[in-house]
Amino acid sequence: MPDRKPIIVVGAGAAGLLAAGSAAAAGAKVLLLEKMKRPGLKLGITGKGRCNLANTAPVTEVLARFGRNGRFLRQALQAFDSRSLIQFFAGLGLEARVERGGRIFPVHDRAPEVVRVLRRWLESTGATLKCGHPVTRLRVNNGRLTGVEAGRRFYPAAAVILTTGGASYPATGSTGEGWELARALGHTIIPPRPALVPLLPVSTLPHHPAGLNLRNVRVRLKIDGKKRQEEFGELTFTPDGLGGPTILTLSRAAVMALADNRQVLMVIDLKPALDETRLDLRLRRDLEKRSGEQLASILRGLLPRELVPTALALTQLAPDRRGSEISAAERRRLRRWLKEFQIPIGGHRPLAEALVTAGGIALQEVDPRTFASRKIPNLFFAGEVLDLDADTGGYNLQAAFATGRLAGLKAASIQAR
C-alpha cells in the first residue's frame, strides 16, 4: 500500500528514534522529522558522554523515582523493562554493563555510538528520517490530525507522535516548541522548570573550592527547617554552587521549594562513616599527636586540601593555631561542622543547563495505556515532552525509550486499521 499515509514522528531524540523504529518494525510506513542537522544530539552527550541507558531497579522502584507521576509509566515500563532494553541493544550489537547503583552503560562508554546503533536500526526498519525539517504546525480537521507543516511543506499523516523533548540543552534542539504545538491543539502545559540542575547558595562560600569533587558524603535537604530527603554519594563544587549526583537528585524538590519561596538548606555530613563520638575521638587524637603543628596542616588529614580554608573560615578558627591551643569548645565546633556543613540555597542554574526538564504536557490528558492524546485520538506523545522527570541513575532515559516504543507500536495499530 504505497499510497497510505505515514506515521509521522516529530523529534529524533531517544523517544523519537524508538517510536519511529518500533512503528516501522511493526509494519507501519514511518516518517521521522528532526529540525537539527543530525538526530540524537542530546542523547549523544548524555551521561557525561557515556550514556546511562537505564537502571536495573525493579519497575516498582523505577516508578517511585518519578514521584507522584510515576504510576503513569507502569504499562510502558512493564512492557519494556531494563532487561528488555539490554536485550534490545544486544540484538543491535551494542553490549551493556551494570555499574554501581544498578546503572546500565554501554561497554564502550560512548554515547555517540548509541546514536549510531539506533540510526542503523532505524534504517533497517524502513523508516524515513529527514533532518533539517522543523515542524511548525499540526493540522487538525474534524477532531483528527491530518498532517504536519514543516517549513513550506505539508506532510499528510495517519497519526503523529510528538517526541520533541523538553527545554534543557537547547543547543541540541530541545527548545520546548513541542509544548506550543500541543498547546495550540488544546493541551494543558504544566509550567516547565529545571530538574536535575546545579544549585546556588544564598551567598558565596568563603574560599569556595570550585572543581572539588567529594565522594561518600551524606547530603540532607531541609525545607523550612524540616528534613525532606537524603542522598549518599558524590558532590561537586561547581564554579558558583553545588552539583554532582547527590545535589542533582535533591534539586528536584529544592527547585519546587524555591519557587514557593520556602527556605532551602543543604546539610553535608563530610564524615558519615564516623558517628559524633568516634569523630570526636579522632579529632582529639590528631590534635594531641600533632600538637605542635598548625591547625591548617592537621585538617589536611581529615579534609581535601581545597576545603580546609573553607572549614577554617566557617568555624572561625585561625589556620596558624597549634593543635595544643584548640580548646574543647573549639574542637566541638569543628566536629559539628564536619557532620553538619550547612549551605543555605537561594537559587539554581537556568533551565537550559538542567539535565532534565520538569513540567510539560499534563498527564491527565494522555492515555497511559497507549500514550495517545485524550483530545485528539491520532496524536501521541513520548519522552520528556510529557510532565515526567526522575532522579539521576538512568531512569529518565529508560522512560524515554519505553514510552517511545509503546507510542510507536500503538500508532502503528492506527495505520493498520
Protein Blocks (a to p, Z undefined) as FASTA:
>chain_A
ZZbccdddehjafklmmmmmmmmmnopacddddfbfbehklmmmggnhnopabafbdfkl
mmmmnojmlmmmmmmmmmmcfklmmmmmmmnopacdddehhiacdfklpaklmmmmmmmm
mmmnopacdehiacfbdcdeehiafbdcehjbccddfbdcddebpaehklnopgolmmmm
mmmnopacdddddehiadddfbdcehiaghiacehiacdddeehiafbdceddddddfkl
cedjklmmmmmmmmmmmmnopacdddddfblmbcfklmmmmmmmmmmmmmmbcfklmmmm
mbcfklmmmmmmmnopafkbcfklpcfklmmmmmmmmmmcccddfbdcdfklpfbdgedj
dfklpcfklopafkbmkbccehjlbccdddehhjmmmmmmmmmmmmmmmmmmmmmZZ
